[in-house]
Amino acid sequence: MSEENPLQAALSQEPERPAQAMESHAKVAGHPLHPILIVFPLGLLGTSVVYDFLHARDKNPKTAATAQAMIASGIAGGLAAAVPGLIDWMAIPPGTRAKQVGQVHGLGNVGVLGLFGASWLLRRKQPDYAPTTTAVLLSLAGAGLAGFTGWLGGELIHRLGVSVGAGAHLDAPNSLVAAADGTPKSLTEALIETDGSDEA
């Protein structure tokens, strides 16, 4: 009997399985709450920078006031989104890359809110909330940092499996009618939970 080719032996070996993905611990209607909420502050803060450029062109007081209001709303939304984000981060097992990336992601987002907060304070003292050069630069820095922390958020979900539901796949059932292990259950089972015991 001929010996097995070393290359074939290596290819036939079972690959090492990575650590299992982690479900979110702060969900609504079966979906993680943090990714749902984070789009609002990102959109508001990012659009405030666009309004800064518009104000630099037309000097319209309404444009400056709109940017100021967007920053305030974005900061409030960021604080709200931080709560479920922190809940999920605390549930990540220590010593994992996800824990480290999540820490940088969270602290970076604190920096984003700090930069925009400082920009908001500088505008508050100006007539018609007209942004100073420093205020605009702070907002630009905040937007750039938000782009980086947003990429880290994508890394956490799509690469490291944070906030990914159990049994997730291309034909997974609706989140509202999936069992805890990700297997499908009927709508009746979803609405009427049983303990699995048979009645006499």
Phi and psi in degrees as a GROMACS rama.xvg file:
@    title "Ramachandran Plot"
@    xaxis  label "Phi"
@    yaxis  label "Psi"
@TYPE xy
-77.504  147.317  SER-2
-71.8693  151.023  GLU-3
-71.1468  136.957  GLU-4
-60.1166  129.597  ASN-5
-57.0485  -36.6685  PRO-6
-66.0555  -42.6124  LEU-7
-65.1665  -37.0685  GLN-8
-64.147  -40.8875  ALA-9
-67.3747  -39.4892  ALA-10
-72.1599  -27.5561  LEU-11
-82.9595  -11.138  SER-12
-68.5174  144.519  GLN-13
-67.6209  124.161  GLU-14
-65.6055  149.869  PRO-15
-68.0073  127.179  GLU-16
-82.5484  134.555  ARG-17
-72.8932  168.038  PRO-18
-61.2973  148.39  ALA-19
-67.7335  149.033  GLN-20
-66.1393  158.495  ALA-21
-113.65  127.358  MET-22
-73.7737  154.288  GLU-23
-68.3197  146.865  SER-24
-102.353  2.98542  HIS-25
-133.657  94.1966  ALA-26
-125.322  157.765  LYS-27
-137.745  130.035  VAL-28
53.6271  34.9024  ALA-29
85.9619  -0.506013  GLY-30
-119.998  149.173  HIS-31
-59.7885  137.811  PRO-32
-79.6967  -35.8758  LEU-33
-60.1992  -49.5851  HIS-34
-62.5882  -26.8924  PRO-35
-70.7967  -44.4775  ILE-36
-76.5047  -31.2624  LEU-37
-67.9999  -21.219  ILE-38
-66.175  -27.8382  VAL-39
-70.7906  -52.4965  PHE-40
-64.1438  -36.1568  PRO-41
-62.5661  -43.6666  LEU-42
-67.0732  -43.4298  GLY-43
-67.1953  -47.3963  LEU-44
-67.2872  -41.2692  LEU-45
-64.3513  -40.8127  GLY-46
-70.2879  -27.6538  THR-47
-61.6114  -33.3854  SER-48
-67.2754  -38.2524  VAL-49
-61.4448  -41.3439  VAL-50
-68.4067  -28.3111  TYR-51
-62.9326  -42.0276  ASP-52
-67.6372  -37.2126  PHE-53
-64.4279  -40.2221  LEU-54
-66.4019  -36.2844  HIS-55
-63.1337  -26.4205  ALA-56
-86.5105  -45.4728  ARG-57
-108.052  -13.118  ASP-58
57.8471  28.7124  LYS-59
-78.7112  122.804  ASN-60
-58.257  -32.5433  PRO-61
-65.2991  -33.5573  LYS-62
-65.9025  -43.4705  THR-63
-65.8383  -40.8668  ALA-64
-65.5334  -36.3971  ALA-65
-64.7992  -43.4904  THR-66
-61.1869  -41.7359  ALA-67
-62.5478  -43.5654  GLN-68
-66.3358  -37.4738  ALA-69
-65.0248  -39.3342  MET-70
-63.7598  -46.2092  ILE-71
-61.0255  -44.3497  ALA-72
-66.7081  -38.0332  SER-73
-64.8546  -39.4355  GLY-74
-65.1856  -43.4153  ILE-75
-61.4093  -42.5291  ALA-76
-66.0545  -36.1085  GLY-77
-64.7213  -39.3449  GLY-78
-65.772  -38.9248  LEU-79
-65.9552  -41.4452  ALA-80
-69.7725  -23.7617  ALA-81
-68.188  -27.9417  ALA-82
-64.5635  -55.9257  VAL-83
-66.7147  -28.2852  PRO-84
-63.3082  -41.9183  GLY-85
-66.9499  -38.3077  LEU-86
-60.2548  -44.6631  ILE-87
-67.7977  -40.2502  ASP-88
-63.5967  -39.86  TRP-89
-64.7001  -23.8552  MET-90
-85.7816  -11.1732  ALA-91
-70.1227  132.053  ILE-92
-59.0518  138.152  PRO-93
-67.2644  154.595  PRO-94
83.7212  0.847954  GLY-95
-96.2915  159.115  THR-96
-64.5132  -34.2955  ARG-97
-60.0972  -37.1301  ALA-98
-64.5207  -42.318  LYS-99
-68.1065  -46.6958  GLN-100
-63.4246  -40.3644  VAL-101
-63.0036  -35.7179  GLY-102
-66.3617  -44.7886  GLN-103
-64.386  -40.656  VAL-104
-58.5159  -48.4299  HIS-105
-67.3984  -47.0615  GLY-106
-64.9379  -35.883  LEU-107
-63.2975  -38.7679  GLY-108
-68.633  -31.9678  ASN-109
-61.9799  -41.0021  VAL-110
-62.4808  -38.9416  GLY-111
-60.0197  -47.8314  VAL-112
-65.4205  -35.0832  LEU-113
-65.6364  -42.7824  GLY-114
-65.1989  -46.6484  LEU-115
-68.4632  -33.0972  PHE-116
-63.7907  -42.2097  GLY-117
-64.6179  -38.8305  ALA-118
-62.7504  -41.2532  SER-119
-63.3143  -41.7638  TRP-120
-63.9262  -39.5854  LEU-121
-65.9519  -37.229  LEU-122
-70.8061  -32.501  ARG-123
-60.101  -28.072  ARG-124
-88.7696  -5.29706  LYS-125
-94.5758  148.651  GLN-126
-59.8554  131.537  PRO-127
59.2092  21.1635  ASP-128
60.0888  25.356  TYR-129
-60.9491  124.576  ALA-130
-73.3719  136.284  PRO-131
-77.5091  169.571  THR-132
-60.6524  -40.3614  THR-133
-63.8851  -39.7231  THR-134
-63.55  -41.7818  ALA-135
-64.9329  -42.634  VAL-136
-64.2302  -37.4577  LEU-137
-64.1968  -40.9597  LEU-138
-66.2842  -40.5494  SER-139
-62.0823  -42.3568  LEU-140
-63.4533  -40.4  ALA-141
-63.7092  -40.3676  GLY-142
-66.2675  -40.3888  ALA-143
-64.1619  -42.0955  GLY-144
-65.9928  -36.2035  LEU-145
-64.0996  -34.3035  ALA-146
-62.7639  -40.293  GLY-147
-68.7656  -46.7345  PHE-148
-67.5022  -30.6615  THR-149
-65.0399  -39.1393  GLY-150
-63.3691  -39.9899  TRP-151
-63.5373  -36.769  LEU-152
-62.2725  -41.2096  GLY-153
-63.76  -37.7408  GLY-154
-61.8522  -41.4675  GLU-155
-61.8049  -41.8303  LEU-156
-82.8436  -53.5502  ILE-157
-84.2193  -23.833  HIS-158
-105.033  -38.9938  ARG-159
-102.936  -5.69402  LEU-160
76.1991  21.4896  GLY-161
-79.95  135.181  VAL-162
70.0252  22.8708  SER-163
-97.7165  128.283  VAL-164
-67.878  151.607  GLY-165
-64.4185  135.279  ALA-166
75.6757  18.949  GLY-167
-67.2264  130.963  ALA-168
-163.311  177.882  HIS-169
-65.4626  -22.9726  LEU-170
-116.501  28.0705  ASP-171
-65.1558  147.525  ALA-172
-71.9045  169.321  PRO-173
-54.2616  140.021  ASN-174
-59.9563  -28.4093  SER-175
-77.714  -15.8268  LEU-176
-125.55  32.2922  VAL-177
-111.231  140.522  ALA-178
-71.9461  172.874  ALA-179
-60.3076  -31.2046  ALA-180
-89.1687  6.19469  ASP-181
91.5005  -6.08143  GLY-182
-77.8334  147.686  THR-183
-70.8117  150.282  PRO-184
-138.983  158.428  LYS-185
-70.5887  162.803  SER-186
-62.1877  -34.8124  LEU-187
-62.5212  -42.8495  THR-188
-64.8345  -33.9929  GLU-189
-68.5379  -35.5917  ALA-190
-85.3721  -30.466  LEU-191
-121.023  98.3515  ILE-192
-78.4976  137.84  GLU-193
-123.951  163.091  THR-194
-88.9023  2.76862  ASP-195
85.9508  -2.57298  GLY-196
-87.9009  145.245  SER-197
-88.5935  137.964  ASP-198
-78.5191  149.408  GLU-199
